[in-house]
């Protein structure tokens, strides 16, 4: 299975069909009824970096997707390798149905000389031929072998986000004190 990122301006429409018996490297994390649709996650590794991604099936614009991710202290996906791209496409296809027509999802790439929303630097690109001029935000298109396509940022699409993993207990008073001191130092500057 090949995956292509689609450049897009806004998350596009995607049917939410889950194939329970499909083989996939992803695991489903059930969503909260009425609040958050199901989320899939996968693990990727590149250049000594370990990444986890999650797929959020609620459709929204690129900017709303970015805000949704940042409210959860994470960011939209920055795709660093062909392997990560392929895994993300598999995840999208699993959620939307293997041959889903509208199986596109936002990634963190946007046009300002095409930068990643998390500020990351990578030379990896996987554009669909001729698809970099349709908008200022990038989408990955599962139905185009995972190639990226530039779209209008106001379109409604699903989103791929980075998944935060931490062993830190933020409710621990010692941890809270340390964080508070760091924030206070920052605010004083």
Residue frames as qw, qx, qy, qz and C-alpha x, y, z in Angstrom:
[[0.000, 0.892, 0.452, 0.000, 0.00, 0.00, 0.00],
 [0.432, 0.181, 0.003, 0.884, 1.41, 3.37, -0.97],
 [0.133, -0.810, -0.477, 0.314, 0.45, 6.72, 0.53],
 [0.354, 0.425, 0.190, 0.811, 0.44, 10.22, -0.84],
 [0.124, -0.511, -0.405, 0.748, 0.10, 13.56, 0.96],
 [0.211, 0.688, 0.536, 0.442, -2.44, 15.88, -0.53],
 [0.183, -0.009, -0.165, 0.969, -1.91, 19.62, -0.27],
 [0.180, -0.667, -0.673, -0.264, -5.09, 21.15, 1.10],
 [0.025, -0.465, 0.143, -0.873, -6.42, 24.30, 2.68],
 [0.570, -0.290, 0.348, -0.685, -9.08, 22.84, 4.92],
 [0.308, -0.085, 0.942, -0.099, -9.79, 19.33, 6.14],
 [0.436, 0.064, -0.551, -0.708, -11.97, 17.56, 3.56],
 [0.800, -0.139, 0.159, -0.561, -14.93, 15.35, 3.89],
 [0.268, 0.295, -0.917, -0.016, -14.26, 11.73, 4.74],
 [0.796, -0.315, -0.305, -0.417, -16.73, 8.98, 5.55],
 [0.260, -0.514, 0.724, -0.379, -16.13, 7.33, 8.92],
 [0.944, 0.003, -0.200, -0.263, -16.25, 3.59, 8.31],
 [0.270, -0.608, 0.736, -0.125, -14.21, 1.24, 10.45],
 [0.820, 0.182, -0.505, -0.197, -13.40, -2.22, 9.16],
 [0.691, -0.590, 0.337, -0.246, -13.15, -4.25, 12.37],
 [0.947, -0.076, 0.288, 0.119, -11.48, -7.28, 10.77],
 [0.580, 0.773, -0.171, 0.192, -8.88, -5.42, 8.72],
 [0.808, -0.209, -0.109, 0.539, -5.20, -6.07, 9.45],
 [0.154, 0.902, -0.020, 0.404, -3.49, -2.84, 10.48],
 [0.560, 0.112, -0.478, 0.667, -0.48, -1.63, 12.46],
 [0.181, -0.417, 0.142, -0.879, -2.78, 0.83, 14.20],
 [0.198, -0.338, -0.867, 0.308, -4.81, 0.37, 17.34],
 [0.200, -0.652, -0.395, -0.616, -8.17, 1.99, 17.88],
 [0.135, -0.123, -0.582, 0.793, -8.61, 4.23, 20.88],
 [0.022, -0.664, -0.732, -0.152, -12.37, 4.61, 21.40],
 [0.024, 0.381, 0.019, 0.924, -13.69, 8.14, 21.25],
 [0.097, 0.252, 0.667, -0.695, -15.97, 9.63, 23.85],
 [0.149, 0.572, 0.768, 0.247, -19.59, 9.38, 22.64],
 [0.019, 0.923, 0.383, 0.041, -20.91, 12.72, 21.50],
 [0.265, -0.897, 0.167, 0.311, -17.54, 14.45, 21.99],
 [0.004, 0.671, -0.646, -0.363, -14.64, 12.90, 20.15],
 [0.905, 0.294, -0.188, -0.242, -14.85, 10.38, 17.32],
 [0.947, -0.204, 0.126, 0.216, -12.53, 7.41, 17.43],
 [0.071, 0.874, -0.469, -0.106, -8.81, 7.96, 17.23],
 [0.969, 0.125, -0.080, 0.198, -6.28, 5.54, 15.76],
 [0.211, -0.879, 0.409, 0.125, -2.64, 5.71, 16.70],
 [0.930, 0.277, -0.099, 0.219, 0.54, 4.29, 15.21],
 [0.541, -0.707, 0.269, 0.367, 4.21, 4.35, 16.02],
 [0.702, 0.680, -0.062, 0.201, 6.92, 5.46, 13.62],
 [0.646, -0.593, 0.207, 0.434, 10.66, 5.65, 13.88],
 [0.633, 0.699, 0.052, 0.330, 13.10, 7.69, 11.83],
 [0.401, 0.616, -0.309, 0.604, 16.66, 8.92, 12.26],
 [0.373, -0.042, -0.693, 0.616, 16.79, 7.97, 15.93],
 [0.325, -0.080, 0.214, -0.918, 13.48, 9.71, 16.58],
 [0.005, -0.307, -0.950, 0.055, 10.42, 7.89, 17.82],
 [0.303, -0.022, -0.083, -0.949, 7.05, 9.27, 16.76],
 [0.171, 0.391, 0.894, -0.140, 3.48, 8.33, 17.47],
 [0.196, -0.074, -0.329, -0.921, 0.63, 9.62, 15.36],
 [0.268, 0.389, 0.788, -0.396, -3.09, 9.70, 15.99],
 [0.039, -0.259, -0.624, -0.736, -5.88, 10.03, 13.45],
 [0.201, 0.364, 0.540, -0.731, -8.84, 12.17, 14.46],
 [0.227, 0.350, 0.812, 0.408, -11.86, 11.53, 12.26],
 [0.100, 0.821, 0.427, -0.366, -13.86, 14.70, 13.01],
 [0.511, 0.487, 0.316, 0.634, -13.68, 16.96, 9.95],
 [0.177, -0.895, -0.167, 0.375, -12.51, 20.53, 10.41],
 [0.426, 0.884, -0.157, 0.115, -10.48, 23.24, 8.69],
 [0.718, 0.279, -0.386, 0.508, -6.67, 23.14, 8.81],
 [0.011, 0.509, -0.357, 0.783, -6.55, 26.02, 11.32],
 [0.737, -0.416, 0.091, -0.525, -9.26, 24.46, 13.51],
 [0.956, 0.000, -0.273, 0.105, -7.37, 21.16, 13.37],
 [0.476, 0.398, -0.424, 0.660, -4.17, 22.90, 14.45],
 [0.332, -0.506, 0.277, -0.747, -6.01, 24.58, 17.32],
 [0.913, -0.258, -0.108, -0.298, -7.57, 21.23, 18.35],
 [0.844, 0.140, -0.373, 0.359, -4.10, 19.62, 18.47],
 [0.267, 0.438, -0.389, 0.766, -2.49, 22.47, 20.39],
 [0.582, -0.509, 0.114, -0.624, -5.28, 22.50, 22.98],
 [0.975, -0.212, -0.041, -0.051, -4.20, 18.91, 23.64],
 [0.380, -0.783, 0.456, 0.186, -0.54, 20.00, 23.95],
 [0.698, 0.012, 0.607, 0.380, 0.53, 18.40, 20.69],
 [0.167, 0.561, -0.322, -0.744, 0.82, 19.34, 17.02],
 [0.841, 0.444, 0.013, -0.309, -0.28, 18.20, 13.60],
 [0.905, -0.079, 0.322, 0.267, 1.81, 15.44, 12.05],
 [0.167, 0.807, -0.482, -0.299, 5.17, 16.24, 10.47],
 [0.976, 0.161, 0.149, 0.000, 6.02, 13.40, 8.12],
 [0.235, -0.792, 0.506, 0.247, 9.73, 12.71, 8.04],
 [0.195, -0.303, 0.879, 0.312, 10.08, 9.52, 6.01],
 [0.512, 0.060, -0.620, -0.592, 8.39, 7.42, 3.35],
 [0.336, -0.150, -0.913, 0.178, 7.81, 4.75, 6.03],
 [0.081, 0.317, 0.544, -0.773, 5.89, 7.18, 8.26],
 [0.402, 0.230, -0.249, -0.851, 3.89, 8.34, 5.24],
 [0.474, -0.006, -0.815, -0.332, 2.92, 4.77, 4.36],
 [0.208, -0.243, -0.850, 0.418, 1.89, 3.96, 7.93],
 [0.207, 0.317, 0.295, -0.877, -0.27, 7.08, 8.12],
 [0.475, 0.154, -0.483, -0.719, -1.95, 6.23, 4.80],
 [0.390, -0.122, -0.912, -0.026, -2.69, 2.72, 6.09],
 [0.038, -0.301, -0.667, 0.680, -4.23, 4.29, 9.19],
 [0.349, 0.278, -0.038, -0.894, -6.43, 6.61, 7.10],
 [0.493, 0.081, -0.699, -0.512, -7.57, 3.78, 4.85],
 [0.250, -0.181, -0.915, 0.258, -8.41, 1.60, 7.84],
 [0.105, 0.364, 0.508, -0.773, -10.63, 4.33, 9.27],
 [0.405, 0.411, -0.084, -0.813, -12.31, 5.53, 6.06],
 [0.869, 0.317, 0.353, -0.137, -12.54, 2.23, 4.27],
 [0.641, -0.207, 0.496, 0.547, -9.82, 0.91, 2.01],
 [0.339, 0.339, 0.557, 0.678, -11.32, 2.29, -1.21],
 [0.032, -0.801, -0.436, 0.409, -12.91, 5.39, 0.33],
 [0.441, 0.697, 0.262, 0.502, -13.15, 8.23, -2.14],
 [0.091, -0.886, 0.081, -0.448, -12.76, 10.99, 0.45],
 [0.856, -0.415, -0.159, 0.264, -9.91, 9.57, 2.49],
 [0.406, 0.583, -0.192, 0.677, -7.86, 12.70, 3.02],
 [0.584, -0.720, -0.294, 0.233, -6.53, 14.09, 6.28],
 [0.075, 0.957, -0.188, 0.208, -4.65, 17.23, 7.27],
 [0.802, -0.113, -0.210, 0.547, -0.96, 17.14, 8.12],
 [0.346, -0.793, -0.153, 0.477, 1.05, 19.97, 9.64],
 [0.467, -0.002, 0.376, 0.800, 2.53, 21.26, 6.38],
 [0.214, 0.876, 0.371, -0.221, 1.53, 24.75, 5.22],
 [0.599, 0.534, 0.177, 0.570, 2.72, 27.17, 2.56],
 [0.151, -0.969, 0.177, 0.078, 5.12, 29.75, 3.86],
 [0.278, 0.609, -0.739, -0.076, 7.89, 28.23, 1.79],
 [0.858, -0.121, -0.452, -0.211, 6.13, 24.99, 2.88],
 [0.009, 0.448, -0.694, 0.564, 6.90, 24.73, 6.58],
 [0.487, -0.304, -0.817, 0.054, 5.78, 22.23, 9.25],
 [0.402, -0.767, -0.194, -0.460, 3.42, 23.57, 11.94],
 [0.792, -0.575, -0.086, 0.188, 5.74, 22.24, 14.67],
 [0.031, -0.925, 0.354, 0.133, 8.74, 24.10, 13.20],
 [0.805, -0.215, 0.510, 0.212, 10.45, 20.81, 12.33],
 [0.245, 0.698, -0.503, -0.447, 12.96, 20.60, 9.50],
 [0.698, 0.009, 0.707, 0.115, 12.82, 17.74, 7.02],
 [0.126, 0.403, -0.549, -0.722, 13.61, 17.44, 3.34],
 [0.213, 0.221, 0.946, 0.105, 11.08, 14.63, 2.84],
 [0.446, 0.327, 0.007, -0.833, 8.30, 15.58, 0.41],
 [0.283, 0.152, 0.934, 0.155, 5.72, 13.38, -1.31],
 [0.362, 0.444, 0.073, -0.817, 3.65, 15.69, -3.53],
 [0.641, 0.478, 0.599, 0.042, 1.21, 14.46, -6.15],
 [0.405, 0.073, 0.404, 0.817, 2.51, 15.74, -9.50],
 [0.017, -0.422, -0.364, -0.830, 1.13, 19.23, -10.15],
 [0.468, -0.661, -0.573, -0.126, -0.68, 19.38, -6.79],
 [0.484, -0.280, -0.348, 0.753, 1.28, 22.12, -5.00],
 [0.041, 0.112, 0.121, 0.985, -0.71, 25.10, -6.27],
 [0.326, -0.514, -0.685, -0.400, -4.28, 24.34, -5.14],
 [0.504, -0.813, -0.202, -0.213, -4.03, 25.97, -1.72],
 [0.075, 0.745, -0.489, 0.448, -1.84, 26.83, 1.23],
 [0.603, -0.408, 0.590, -0.349, -2.35, 23.76, 3.45],
 [0.322, 0.329, -0.858, -0.228, -1.30, 20.17, 2.84],
 [0.840, -0.093, 0.283, -0.453, -3.41, 17.04, 2.98],
 [0.150, -0.282, 0.928, 0.192, -2.43, 13.41, 2.51],
 [0.727, 0.208, -0.154, -0.636, -4.60, 11.55, 0.00],
 [0.583, -0.183, 0.786, -0.092, -5.03, 7.87, 0.74],
 [0.753, 0.496, 0.419, -0.107, -6.77, 7.42, -2.62],
 [0.494, 0.834, -0.243, 0.035, -3.70, 8.89, -4.40],
 [0.861, 0.105, -0.355, 0.348, -1.20, 6.44, -2.94],
 [0.597, -0.618, -0.236, 0.454, -0.51, 8.78, -0.02],
 [0.426, 0.336, 0.127, 0.830, 0.70, 11.68, -2.14],
 [0.134, -0.528, -0.378, 0.749, 0.36, 15.20, -0.74],
 [0.188, 0.624, 0.530, 0.543, -1.97, 17.78, -2.26],
 [0.088, -0.084, -0.228, 0.966, -2.23, 21.55, -1.64],
 [0.114, -0.626, -0.731, -0.247, -5.82, 22.51, -0.78],
 [0.191, -0.657, -0.032, -0.729, -7.77, 25.48, 0.48],
 [0.172, 0.152, -0.756, 0.613, -7.25, 25.66, 4.25],
 [0.477, -0.052, 0.294, -0.826, -10.99, 26.15, 4.88],
 [0.699, 0.012, -0.610, -0.373, -12.01, 22.76, 3.50],
 [0.717, -0.440, 0.369, -0.394, -13.15, 20.22, 6.09],
 [0.682, 0.329, -0.653, 0.031, -10.79, 17.24, 6.49],
 [0.865, -0.469, -0.147, 0.095, -9.80, 14.75, 9.15],
 [0.035, 0.886, -0.425, 0.184, -6.46, 15.36, 10.87],
 [0.873, -0.002, -0.359, 0.329, -3.29, 13.43, 11.67],
 [0.246, -0.900, 0.223, -0.283, -1.64, 14.66, 14.86],
 [0.377, 0.391, -0.742, 0.392, 1.50, 13.89, 16.77],
 [0.753, -0.523, -0.368, -0.155, 0.73, 11.82, 19.84],
 [0.093, -0.727, 0.486, -0.475, 2.22, 12.98, 23.12],
 [0.868, -0.201, -0.443, 0.101, 3.83, 10.29, 25.25],
 [0.032, 0.644, -0.470, 0.602, 5.12, 11.10, 28.70],
 [0.619, -0.242, -0.709, 0.237, 5.79, 9.31, 31.94],
 [0.086, 0.138, -0.361, 0.918, 5.47, 12.60, 33.83],
 [0.203, -0.627, -0.749, 0.073, 2.53, 12.82, 36.22],
 [0.083, 0.475, 0.074, 0.873, 1.34, 16.41, 35.90],
 [0.569, -0.680, -0.259, -0.384, -0.88, 16.00, 38.95],
 [0.762, -0.238, -0.348, 0.493, 2.17, 15.28, 41.13],
 [0.222, -0.960, -0.118, 0.126, 2.83, 18.29, 43.40],
 [0.549, -0.494, 0.350, 0.576, 6.62, 18.17, 42.85],
 [0.439, 0.296, 0.587, 0.613, 6.16, 18.22, 39.09],
 [0.031, 0.880, 0.430, 0.196, 3.62, 21.04, 39.34],
 [0.393, -0.846, 0.032, 0.358, 6.01, 23.10, 41.48],
 [0.533, -0.224, 0.475, 0.664, 8.87, 22.65, 39.00],
 [0.299, 0.534, 0.594, 0.522, 6.65, 23.64, 36.07],
 [0.138, -0.937, -0.321, 0.019, 5.27, 26.64, 37.93],
 [0.460, -0.685, 0.192, 0.532, 8.81, 27.89, 38.70],
 [0.460, 0.043, 0.567, 0.682, 9.82, 27.55, 35.04],
 [0.133, 0.744, 0.547, 0.361, 6.74, 29.44, 33.88],
 [0.291, -0.914, -0.157, 0.235, 7.37, 32.19, 36.44],
 [0.499, -0.425, 0.355, 0.667, 10.98, 32.58, 35.21],
 [0.348, 0.346, 0.620, 0.612, 9.71, 32.85, 31.65],
 [0.034, -0.865, -0.471, -0.170, 7.09, 35.47, 32.56],
 [0.411, -0.783, -0.010, 0.468, 9.62, 37.59, 34.44],
 [0.461, -0.091, 0.463, 0.752, 11.79, 37.87, 31.29]]
